[in-house]
Amino acid sequence: MSLEPRVDRGVPELTARVVRASFPKGVLAVRVREALGPLFEDESFAEAFPKRGRPAVSPGALALVSVLQYAEGLTDRQAADQVRARMDWKFLLGLELDDPGFDFSVLGDFRARLIEHGLEEKVLDLVLERISALGLLRAGGRQRTDSTHVLAAVRTLNRMEFVGETLRAALEALAAAAPAWLSTLATAGWVKRYGARIDSYRFPKGDNVRREWAEQVGQDGFTVLDTVDAPGAPTWLREVPAVQVLRRAWGEQYHRDGKGVRWREGRDLPPSRERLSSPYDLDARYGTKRGSGWCGYKTHLSETCEPDAPHLITHVATTDATVTDTELTDSIHQGLATRELTPDEHAVDAGYVTAAHIVTARDDHGVDLLGPVGLDTCHDRSGEEHFAQSAFTIDWDRRQVTCPRGATSVSWSDQRKASGTPLARIHFAVTDCAACPLRARCTTATNGKWGRSLTLLPREQQEVLAQRRREQQTEEWKKRYDVRAGVEGTISQTVRRTGIRRTRYTGLPKTHLGNVFAATAINIIRLDAWLTGTPLGQTRTSHLARLELAA
């Protein structure tokens, strides 16, 4: 399939006349076309198509349809039908009214080509560039970021369901690919256990019986793997994707030794980030946040928030559900820098902020990372006042710390966390602390070797941390930070308009591409709202809260 770039000669005269007559007050597609022109040129996607072969459907048109598909919550088939049936879509796409459109299956092929050639971000880049040319988007100013969970397009399985469904999927694939070979191996018990979808309500009752069931599934799986690996078996069976998934899952879930097959437990299991959660989506992971768990992904949306310009999504990041927000801070700044849209001030919640992030954002990108840090530490926060870390005077040059009573530390050692973060451990002598009348307000240490101890970050980070702790207690800082709350509305709009909280596809690359389409769709919707002077939605206030405000 080759690319023969389509030359956009504007909206056909008949299409323009009929659409304007049908929509005298305008419609989103008309306003966007008139403001931005043809959004996506075919040449922007040329690297995803070879130079020889049957001519492809216009990739610029497919990109625009993919965005409109998310703007209106349509399936591939419905989106292709809209291209044939909708006059306003034909106006935006620059098509004749009698244009027959295309088969819906080419949308899936287009997405695969974008992923294969690393063009997932292209549609968002092109829209942001076009809006920047209008003077509605620029570097600097303020932006804000937050994340939301994305449910995988598969069921959430417990461990027993997972191993049973993984083996069932492998047997189904082998039954379709090599039925004669599998018929010599399968037993009546296998058909009974794996002939239908594995559901927890079919499991036997009792912990011991369930463990026996899980170990029996493990033994059956190893039987399949051993037979597949046997010298007389067709070698291509080992390359069947479901068999490869089975091999990986059994290594994660079971032990096999001279005593037989045993169920892994506790710390013997791989970490959640490294462990499969479904045999049908190998990138999805089970994550938890604030007591809620889900199987799937997380998406991080960054947007501008200037009062004199439309609020536009400038960056989209997608990870599996186990990746924490703090791991994305630097990546988000690098992505914004690549687009030349780095803000002066970046408002985020506490999950994105550490002292190291504040320093790195300031020094590498010129960004003021605006977010709360953890409170100063002390051993008791109730009753009378206790001495927090800020009560101690640090002499960095002499590598010495002085306590509120004037005693100096006797030990300063440079160490590293397991993550590699450098830190300093400071100890006071037990003789100084034992006789101190303020000991109860300072430490509860019972170690016979040391008294009070402190843990310090590198000097620059520690000083930034202390400064931020002081700042975030002031009303001025709190007023600046109020702007972050608006990103919740962006997530809400994206969820309601595009369904971003449940992915349509399996796999991280496809999920991320869908999130980029969704973000681009929101930008087009918001640009249209800006062009028509539609005011931003206001925070809903309950009737009871209004009574309090009135009083």
VEXDREN-2710 file (C-alpha; in Angstrom, 1 decimal):
% VEXDREN-2710
k/r/px/py/pz
1/MET/0.0/0.0/0.0
2/SER/1.7/3.2/-1.2
3/LEU/1.1/6.9/-0.4
4/GLU/0.0/9.2/-3.1
5/PRO/-0.5/12.5/-1.3
6/ARG/-3.9/14.1/-1.8
7/VAL/-3.8/17.8/-2.7
8/ASP/-6.3/19.7/-0.6
9/ARG/-7.9/22.3/-2.9
10/GLY/-10.3/23.5/-0.2
11/VAL/-13.9/22.6/0.5
12/PRO/-15.8/21.8/-2.7
13/GLU/-18.2/24.5/-3.7
14/LEU/-21.3/22.3/-3.5
15/THR/-20.3/20.9/-0.2
16/ALA/-19.7/24.3/1.3
17/ARG/-23.0/25.7/-0.1
18/VAL/-25.1/22.9/1.2
19/VAL/-23.5/22.8/4.6
20/ARG/-23.7/26.5/5.2
21/ALA/-27.3/26.5/4.1
22/SER/-28.0/23.6/6.5
23/PHE/-26.1/25.1/9.4
24/PRO/-26.6/28.9/9.2
25/LYS/-25.4/29.3/12.8
26/GLY/-22.3/27.2/12.2
27/VAL/-21.2/23.9/13.6
28/LEU/-17.9/22.6/15.1
29/ALA/-16.6/21.1/11.9
30/VAL/-17.2/24.2/9.9
31/ARG/-15.7/26.5/12.5
32/VAL/-12.6/24.3/12.9
33/ARG/-12.1/24.1/9.2
34/GLU/-12.4/27.8/8.7
35/ALA/-10.0/28.6/11.6
36/LEU/-7.4/25.9/11.1
37/GLY/-7.7/24.9/7.5
38/PRO/-6.9/21.3/6.5
39/LEU/-5.6/20.0/9.9
40/PHE/-3.5/17.0/8.7
41/GLU/-1.5/16.9/5.4
42/ASP/-0.7/13.5/3.9
43/GLU/3.0/14.3/3.8
44/SER/3.1/14.3/7.6
45/PHE/2.5/10.6/7.7
46/ALA/4.6/9.7/4.6
47/GLU/7.2/7.6/6.5
48/ALA/4.5/5.2/7.5
49/PHE/3.7/4.2/3.9
50/PRO/6.0/2.6/1.2
51/LYS/6.6/4.3/-2.1
52/ARG/5.3/1.4/-4.1
53/GLY/2.0/-0.5/-4.1
54/ARG/-1.7/0.1/-4.3
55/PRO/-2.7/3.7/-3.4
56/ALA/-3.7/4.1/0.2
57/VAL/-6.6/6.0/1.6
58/SER/-5.5/9.6/2.6
59/PRO/-3.7/9.3/5.9
60/GLY/-4.5/12.9/6.7
61/ALA/-8.2/12.1/6.4
62/LEU/-7.8/9.0/8.5
63/ALA/-6.1/11.0/11.2
64/LEU/-8.8/13.5/11.3
65/VAL/-11.5/10.8/11.3
66/SER/-9.7/9.1/14.2
67/VAL/-9.8/12.4/16.2
68/LEU/-13.5/13.0/15.4
69/GLN/-14.2/9.4/16.3
70/TYR/-13.1/10.1/19.9
71/ALA/-14.8/13.5/20.0
72/GLU/-18.1/11.7/19.4
73/GLY/-17.5/8.3/21.0
74/LEU/-17.8/6.3/17.8
75/THR/-16.6/2.8/16.9
76/ASP/-14.5/2.3/13.7
77/ARG/-17.6/1.2/11.8
78/GLN/-19.7/4.1/13.0
79/ALA/-16.9/6.6/12.2
80/ALA/-16.6/5.3/8.6
81/ASP/-20.4/5.5/8.2
82/GLN/-20.3/9.1/9.4
83/VAL/-17.8/10.0/6.7
84/ARG/-20.3/8.8/4.1
85/ALA/-23.4/10.3/5.8
86/ARG/-22.4/13.5/7.5
87/MET/-22.2/16.7/5.5
88/ASP/-20.3/18.6/8.2
89/TRP/-17.7/15.8/8.3
90/LYS/-17.3/16.1/4.5
91/PHE/-16.9/19.9/4.9
92/LEU/-14.1/19.4/7.5
93/LEU/-12.4/16.7/5.4
94/GLY/-12.8/18.7/2.2
95/LEU/-14.8/16.0/0.4
96/GLU/-17.5/16.1/-2.3
97/LEU/-21.0/15.3/-1.1
98/ASP/-21.0/12.0/-3.1
99/ASP/-17.6/10.8/-1.8
100/PRO/-18.1/7.1/-1.0
101/GLY/-15.7/7.2/2.0
102/PHE/-13.7/4.1/2.9
103/ASP/-14.1/0.7/4.6
104/PHE/-13.9/0.9/8.4
105/SER/-11.0/-1.7/8.6
106/VAL/-8.5/0.8/7.3
107/LEU/-8.7/2.7/10.5
108/GLY/-7.2/-0.2/12.4
109/ASP/-4.4/-0.5/9.8
110/PHE/-3.7/3.2/10.1
111/ARG/-3.3/3.0/13.9
112/ALA/-0.9/0.0/13.5
113/ARG/1.2/2.0/11.0
114/LEU/1.4/5.0/13.4
115/ILE/2.6/2.7/16.2
116/GLU/5.0/0.8/14.0
117/HIS/6.7/4.0/12.8
118/GLY/6.6/5.9/16.2
119/LEU/4.1/8.5/15.0
120/GLU/1.7/8.2/18.0
121/GLU/2.2/11.9/19.0
122/LYS/1.9/13.2/15.4
123/VAL/-1.7/14.3/15.5
124/LEU/-1.4/16.1/18.7
125/ASP/1.8/17.8/17.5
126/LEU/0.2/19.0/14.3
127/VAL/-2.9/20.5/16.1
128/LEU/-0.8/22.3/18.7
129/GLU/1.5/23.7/15.9
130/ARG/-1.6/25.0/14.1
131/ILE/-3.1/26.6/17.2
132/SER/0.3/28.1/18.1
133/ALA/0.3/29.7/14.6
134/LEU/-3.0/31.5/15.6
135/GLY/-1.3/32.9/18.7
136/LEU/-3.4/31.0/21.1
137/LEU/-0.6/28.8/22.5
138/ARG/2.9/29.6/23.5
139/ALA/5.7/28.6/25.9
140/GLY/5.8/30.0/29.4
141/GLY/2.8/30.8/31.5
142/ARG/1.1/28.2/33.7
143/GLN/0.3/24.6/33.1
144/ARG/-1.0/21.8/35.3
145/THR/-0.9/18.0/35.3
146/ASP/-2.8/15.2/36.8
147/SER/-3.4/11.5/36.2
148/THR/-6.4/9.1/36.0
149/HIS/-6.7/5.4/35.9
150/VAL/-7.5/3.6/32.6
151/LEU/-9.2/0.2/32.8
152/ALA/-7.9/-2.4/30.4
153/ALA/-10.1/-4.0/27.8
154/VAL/-10.0/-7.3/29.6
155/ARG/-11.5/-8.7/32.8
156/THR/-9.8/-8.2/36.1
157/LEU/-8.8/-11.7/37.2
158/ASN/-7.7/-13.1/40.6
159/ARG/-4.7/-15.5/40.6
160/MET/-6.7/-18.7/40.2
161/GLU/-8.8/-17.2/37.4
162/PHE/-5.6/-16.0/35.7
163/VAL/-3.8/-19.3/35.6
164/GLY/-6.9/-21.1/34.5
165/GLU/-7.7/-18.6/31.8
166/THR/-4.0/-18.6/30.6
167/LEU/-4.0/-22.4/30.2
168/ARG/-7.4/-22.3/28.6
169/ALA/-6.2/-19.7/26.1
170/ALA/-3.2/-21.8/25.2
171/LEU/-5.3/-24.9/24.7
172/GLU/-7.8/-23.0/22.5
173/ALA/-4.9/-21.7/20.3
174/LEU/-3.4/-25.2/20.0
175/ALA/-6.8/-26.8/19.3
176/ALA/-7.2/-24.3/16.4
177/ALA/-3.7/-24.6/15.1
178/ALA/-2.9/-28.3/15.7
179/PRO/-6.0/-30.2/16.5
180/ALA/-4.6/-33.6/15.6
181/TRP/-1.5/-33.1/17.8
182/LEU/-3.6/-31.8/20.8
183/SER/-6.1/-34.6/20.6
184/THR/-3.4/-37.1/21.6
185/LEU/-2.7/-35.0/24.7
186/ALA/-6.0/-33.7/26.0
187/THR/-8.0/-35.7/28.5
188/ALA/-11.7/-35.6/29.5
189/GLY/-10.6/-33.7/32.7
190/TRP/-9.1/-31.0/30.6
191/VAL/-12.3/-30.5/28.6
192/LYS/-14.2/-30.2/31.9
193/ARG/-11.8/-27.8/33.5
194/TYR/-10.9/-25.6/30.5
195/GLY/-13.7/-26.1/28.0
196/ALA/-15.5/-22.9/29.2
197/ARG/-14.3/-19.5/30.4
198/ILE/-12.8/-19.7/33.9
199/ASP/-15.0/-17.9/36.5
200/SER/-14.4/-17.8/40.2
201/TYR/-17.9/-19.1/41.0
202/ARG/-17.0/-22.4/39.5
203/PHE/-14.1/-22.9/41.9
204/PRO/-14.3/-25.6/44.6
205/LYS/-15.0/-24.4/48.1
206/GLY/-12.3/-24.5/50.8
207/ASP/-8.7/-23.2/50.8
208/ASN/-7.0/-26.6/50.7
209/VAL/-9.2/-27.8/47.8
210/ARG/-8.6/-24.6/45.9
211/ARG/-4.9/-24.9/46.4
212/GLU/-5.1/-28.5/45.0
213/TRP/-7.1/-27.1/42.0
214/ALA/-4.4/-24.4/41.3
215/GLU/-1.6/-27.0/41.6
216/GLN/-3.5/-29.3/39.2
217/VAL/-3.8/-26.5/36.7
218/GLY/0.0/-25.9/37.1
219/GLN/0.7/-29.6/36.5
220/ASP/-1.5/-29.5/33.4
221/GLY/0.3/-26.5/32.1
222/PHE/3.7/-28.0/32.6
223/THR/2.5/-31.1/30.7
224/VAL/1.6/-28.9/27.7
225/LEU/4.9/-27.1/27.8
226/ASP/6.9/-30.3/28.2
227/THR/5.1/-31.9/25.2
228/VAL/5.5/-28.8/23.1
229/ASP/9.3/-28.8/23.9
230/ALA/9.6/-32.6/23.2
231/PRO/12.0/-33.5/20.3
232/GLY/9.1/-35.0/18.2
233/ALA/6.8/-32.0/18.5
234/PRO/6.5/-29.5/15.6
235/THR/8.9/-26.7/16.4
236/TRP/6.5/-24.0/15.3
237/LEU/4.2/-24.8/18.2
238/ARG/6.7/-23.1/20.5
239/GLU/6.1/-19.8/18.6
240/VAL/2.4/-19.8/19.1
241/PRO/1.8/-16.5/21.1
242/ALA/-0.5/-18.2/23.6
243/VAL/2.1/-20.9/24.4
244/GLN/4.7/-18.2/25.0
245/VAL/2.3/-16.4/27.4
246/LEU/1.7/-19.7/29.1
247/ARG/5.5/-20.3/29.5
248/ARG/6.0/-16.9/31.0
249/ALA/3.0/-17.0/33.3
250/TRP/4.0/-20.5/34.7
251/GLY/7.4/-19.2/35.5
252/GLU/5.8/-16.3/37.5
253/GLN/3.1/-18.4/39.3
254/TYR/4.7/-21.8/40.0
255/HIS/7.7/-23.7/41.3
256/ARG/8.6/-27.1/39.9
257/ASP/11.2/-29.3/41.6
258/GLY/11.6/-32.8/42.8
259/LYS/8.6/-32.4/45.1
260/GLY/6.3/-31.5/42.3
261/VAL/4.5/-28.4/41.3
262/ARG/4.0/-25.7/44.0
263/TRP/2.0/-22.5/44.0
264/ARG/4.2/-19.4/44.6
265/GLU/3.3/-17.3/47.6
266/GLY/4.2/-13.9/49.2
267/ARG/7.6/-12.6/48.4
268/ASP/8.3/-15.6/46.1
269/LEU/6.0/-14.0/43.5
270/PRO/7.5/-11.4/41.2
271/PRO/6.6/-7.7/41.9
272/SER/3.3/-6.6/40.5
273/ARG/5.0/-4.4/37.9
274/GLU/6.7/-7.5/36.4
275/ARG/3.8/-9.9/36.7
276/LEU/1.2/-10.5/34.0
277/SER/-2.4/-9.7/35.0
278/SER/-4.2/-11.1/31.9
279/PRO/-3.2/-13.5/29.2
280/TYR/-5.0/-11.3/26.7
281/ASP/-3.2/-8.0/27.4
282/LEU/0.4/-8.4/28.3
283/ASP/1.0/-4.8/29.1
284/ALA/-1.8/-4.3/31.6
285/ARG/-0.9/-4.4/35.3
286/TYR/-2.8/-4.4/38.5
287/GLY/-2.3/-1.1/40.4
288/THR/-3.8/0.5/43.5
289/LYS/-4.3/4.1/44.5
290/ARG/-6.0/5.4/47.6
291/GLY/-7.4/2.0/48.4
292/SER/-8.8/1.4/44.9
293/GLY/-7.4/-1.3/42.6
294/TRP/-7.7/-1.8/38.9
295/CYS/-6.2/-3.7/36.0
296/GLY/-4.9/-1.6/33.2
297/TYR/-3.0/1.7/32.8
298/LYS/-2.7/5.3/33.9
299/THR/-2.8/8.4/31.7
300/HIS/-1.2/11.8/32.6
301/LEU/-2.7/14.9/31.0
302/SER/-1.0/18.3/31.0
303/GLU/-2.8/21.4/30.0
304/THR/-2.4/25.2/29.8
305/CYS/-4.4/27.3/32.2
306/GLU/-4.0/30.9/31.2
307/PRO/-7.2/33.0/31.7
308/ASP/-6.8/34.8/28.3
309/ALA/-6.4/31.7/26.1
310/PRO/-8.1/28.4/25.6
311/HIS/-7.0/25.6/28.0
312/LEU/-5.3/23.1/25.7
313/ILE/-3.8/19.7/26.5
314/THR/-0.1/19.9/25.7
315/HIS/1.2/16.5/26.7
316/VAL/-0.1/13.0/27.2
317/ALA/1.8/10.2/28.9
318/THR/0.5/6.6/29.4
319/THR/2.0/4.0/31.7
320/ASP/0.9/0.7/33.2
321/ALA/-1.0/1.0/36.5
322/THR/1.9/0.3/38.7
323/VAL/4.0/3.4/37.7
324/THR/3.8/6.1/40.3
325/ASP/3.2/9.8/39.4
326/THR/6.6/10.8/40.7
327/GLU/8.3/8.7/38.0
328/LEU/6.7/10.8/35.3
329/THR/7.6/14.3/36.4
330/ASP/10.9/14.6/34.5
331/SER/9.5/12.8/31.5
332/ILE/6.6/15.3/31.2
333/HIS/9.0/18.2/31.4
334/GLN/11.2/16.7/28.7
335/GLY/8.1/16.1/26.5
336/LEU/7.0/19.7/26.9
337/ALA/10.5/20.9/26.1
338/THR/10.5/18.9/22.9
339/ARG/7.3/20.7/21.8
340/GLU/8.8/24.0/23.0
341/LEU/5.9/24.4/25.3
342/THR/7.7/24.4/28.6
343/PRO/5.7/26.5/31.2
344/ASP/7.1/29.0/33.7
345/GLU/5.0/27.5/36.4
346/HIS/3.8/23.9/36.6
347/ALA/1.1/23.1/39.1
348/VAL/0.8/19.4/40.2
349/ASP/-0.3/17.4/43.2
350/ALA/2.0/16.0/45.8
351/GLY/2.4/12.7/43.9
352/TYR/4.6/14.5/41.3
353/VAL/6.8/16.5/43.7
354/THR/10.1/15.7/45.4
355/ALA/12.9/18.0/46.3
356/ALA/15.0/16.5/43.5
357/HIS/12.2/17.2/41.0
358/ILE/11.9/20.9/42.1
359/VAL/15.7/21.3/41.6
360/THR/15.8/19.5/38.3
361/ALA/12.8/21.3/36.9
362/ARG/14.3/24.7/37.8
363/ASP/17.8/24.0/36.6
364/ASP/17.2/21.9/33.5
365/HIS/14.0/23.5/32.2
366/GLY/13.5/26.8/34.0
367/VAL/10.2/25.5/35.5
368/ASP/8.8/26.4/38.9
369/LEU/7.3/23.1/40.0
370/LEU/4.4/24.2/42.1
371/GLY/3.2/21.4/44.4
372/PRO/3.2/20.5/48.1
373/VAL/6.0/18.5/49.7
374/GLY/5.8/16.2/52.7
375/LEU/5.6/17.9/56.1
376/ASP/8.6/18.3/58.4
377/THR/9.2/15.1/60.4
378/CYS/8.9/14.7/64.1
379/HIS/8.2/11.6/66.2
380/ASP/4.9/12.9/67.6
381/ARG/2.4/15.3/66.2
382/SER/0.0/15.4/69.1
383/GLY/0.1/17.1/72.5
384/GLU/2.9/19.6/73.2
385/GLU/5.2/20.8/70.5
386/HIS/7.9/18.5/69.3
387/PHE/11.2/19.3/67.6
388/ALA/11.0/18.7/63.9
389/GLN/13.9/18.7/61.6
390/SER/13.7/22.4/61.0
391/ALA/14.5/23.1/64.6
392/PHE/18.1/21.9/64.0
393/THR/20.8/24.1/62.6
394/ILE/22.8/22.5/59.7
395/ASP/26.4/23.6/59.0
396/TRP/27.0/22.0/55.6
397/ASP/30.6/23.1/55.3
398/ARG/31.6/21.6/58.6
399/ARG/29.3/18.6/58.2
400/GLN/27.8/19.2/61.6
401/VAL/24.3/19.7/63.0
402/THR/23.4/21.6/66.2
403/CYS/20.2/20.7/68.2
404/PRO/17.9/23.2/69.8
405/ARG/19.7/22.8/73.2
406/GLY/23.1/23.5/71.5
407/ALA/24.5/19.9/71.4
408/THR/26.4/19.1/68.2
409/SER/26.2/15.9/66.2
410/VAL/29.0/13.3/66.5
411/SER/28.4/11.4/63.3
412/TRP/27.8/12.4/59.7
413/SER/27.8/9.6/57.1
414/ASP/27.1/9.7/53.4
415/GLN/24.8/6.9/52.2
416/ARG/22.4/6.0/49.4
417/LYS/18.9/4.7/49.3
418/ALA/18.1/1.4/47.5
419/SER/16.9/3.6/44.6
420/GLY/20.4/5.3/44.4
421/THR/19.3/8.6/46.0
422/PRO/22.2/10.1/48.0
423/LEU/21.6/11.1/51.6
424/ALA/23.3/11.9/54.8
425/ARG/22.7/10.1/58.2
426/ILE/23.4/12.3/61.2
427/HIS/23.6/11.0/64.8
428/PHE/23.8/12.7/68.2
429/ALA/25.7/11.2/71.1
430/VAL/23.5/9.1/73.5
431/THR/25.2/10.9/76.4
432/ASP/23.9/14.3/75.2
433/CYS/20.4/13.0/74.6
434/ALA/20.0/10.9/77.7
435/ALA/20.6/13.9/80.1
436/CYS/18.7/16.4/78.0
437/PRO/15.5/17.8/79.8
438/LEU/13.9/18.2/76.4
439/ARG/14.4/14.5/75.3
440/ALA/10.7/13.7/75.4
441/ARG/10.1/16.5/72.9
442/CYS/12.9/15.3/70.6
443/THR/13.3/11.6/70.4
444/THR/12.0/8.2/71.5
445/ALA/15.2/6.4/70.5
446/THR/16.1/3.5/72.8
447/ASN/19.2/2.4/70.9
448/GLY/22.1/2.3/73.4
449/LYS/24.6/3.6/70.9
450/TRP/23.0/6.8/69.5
451/GLY/20.5/9.5/70.5
452/ARG/18.5/11.6/68.1
453/SER/19.2/11.0/64.4
454/LEU/18.4/13.0/61.2
455/THR/18.3/12.0/57.6
456/LEU/19.3/14.8/55.1
457/LEU/19.1/15.0/51.3
458/PRO/21.9/16.6/49.4
459/ARG/22.4/20.3/50.4
460/GLU/20.6/21.9/47.4
461/GLN/17.6/19.6/47.7
462/GLN/17.4/19.9/51.5
463/GLU/17.4/23.7/51.3
464/VAL/14.7/23.7/48.6
465/LEU/12.7/21.3/50.6
466/ALA/12.9/23.5/53.7
467/GLN/12.0/26.6/51.7
468/ARG/8.9/24.9/50.1
469/ARG/7.7/23.7/53.5
470/ARG/7.7/27.3/54.7
471/GLU/6.1/28.6/51.5
472/GLN/3.2/26.2/51.4
473/GLN/2.0/27.3/54.8
474/THR/1.4/30.9/53.5
475/GLU/-1.9/32.2/52.1
476/GLU/-0.1/33.6/49.1
477/TRP/1.3/30.2/48.1
478/LYS/-2.1/28.5/48.7
479/LYS/-3.8/31.1/46.4
480/ARG/-1.2/30.4/43.7
481/TYR/-1.8/26.7/44.0
482/ASP/-5.6/27.0/43.7
483/VAL/-5.1/26.8/39.9
484/ARG/-4.2/23.1/40.0
485/ALA/-7.8/22.1/40.9
486/GLY/-9.0/23.0/37.4
487/VAL/-7.2/20.0/35.9
488/GLU/-9.9/17.8/37.5
489/GLY/-12.4/19.4/35.2
490/THR/-10.2/18.5/32.2
491/ILE/-10.1/14.8/33.3
492/SER/-13.8/14.9/33.8
493/GLN/-14.5/16.3/30.4
494/THR/-12.1/13.9/28.7
495/VAL/-13.7/10.9/30.5
496/ARG/-17.3/12.0/29.6
497/ARG/-16.6/13.0/26.0
498/THR/-14.0/10.4/24.9
499/GLY/-14.4/7.5/27.4
500/ILE/-10.7/7.7/28.2
501/ARG/-11.1/5.8/31.4
502/ARG/-11.6/2.5/29.6
503/THR/-9.2/1.7/26.8
504/ARG/-10.7/0.4/23.5
505/TYR/-7.5/-1.6/22.7
506/THR/-5.1/-4.1/24.2
507/GLY/-1.5/-3.2/24.8
508/LEU/0.2/-0.1/26.0
509/PRO/1.1/1.4/22.6
510/LYS/-2.4/1.2/21.3
511/THR/-3.8/2.6/24.6
512/HIS/-1.4/5.5/24.4
513/LEU/-2.4/6.3/20.8
514/GLY/-6.1/6.3/21.8
515/ASN/-5.3/8.7/24.7
516/VAL/-3.5/11.0/22.2
517/PHE/-6.5/10.9/19.9
518/ALA/-8.7/11.7/22.9
519/ALA/-6.6/14.7/24.0
520/THR/-6.5/16.0/20.4
521/ALA/-10.3/15.7/20.2
522/ILE/-10.7/17.7/23.5
523/ASN/-8.4/20.4/22.1
524/ILE/-10.6/20.8/19.0
525/ILE/-13.7/20.9/21.1
526/ARG/-12.1/23.6/23.4
527/LEU/-10.9/25.6/20.4
528/ASP/-14.4/25.6/19.1
529/ALA/-15.7/26.7/22.5
530/TRP/-13.2/29.5/22.5
531/LEU/-14.1/30.7/19.0
532/THR/-17.8/30.8/19.9
533/GLY/-17.2/32.6/23.3
534/THR/-18.5/29.7/25.3
535/PRO/-17.6/30.3/29.0
536/LEU/-15.8/27.8/31.1
537/GLY/-18.0/25.6/33.3
538/GLN/-18.2/26.5/36.9
539/THR/-17.6/24.3/39.9
540/ARG/-20.9/22.8/41.1
541/THR/-22.0/23.9/44.5
542/SER/-24.6/22.0/46.5
543/HIS/-27.6/23.7/47.8
544/LEU/-26.5/23.2/51.4
545/ALA/-23.1/24.7/50.6
546/ARG/-24.8/27.7/49.0
547/LEU/-26.7/28.3/52.3
548/GLU/-23.4/28.5/54.1
549/LEU/-21.9/30.9/51.5
550/ALA/-25.0/33.1/51.7
551/ALA/-24.7/33.3/55.5
END
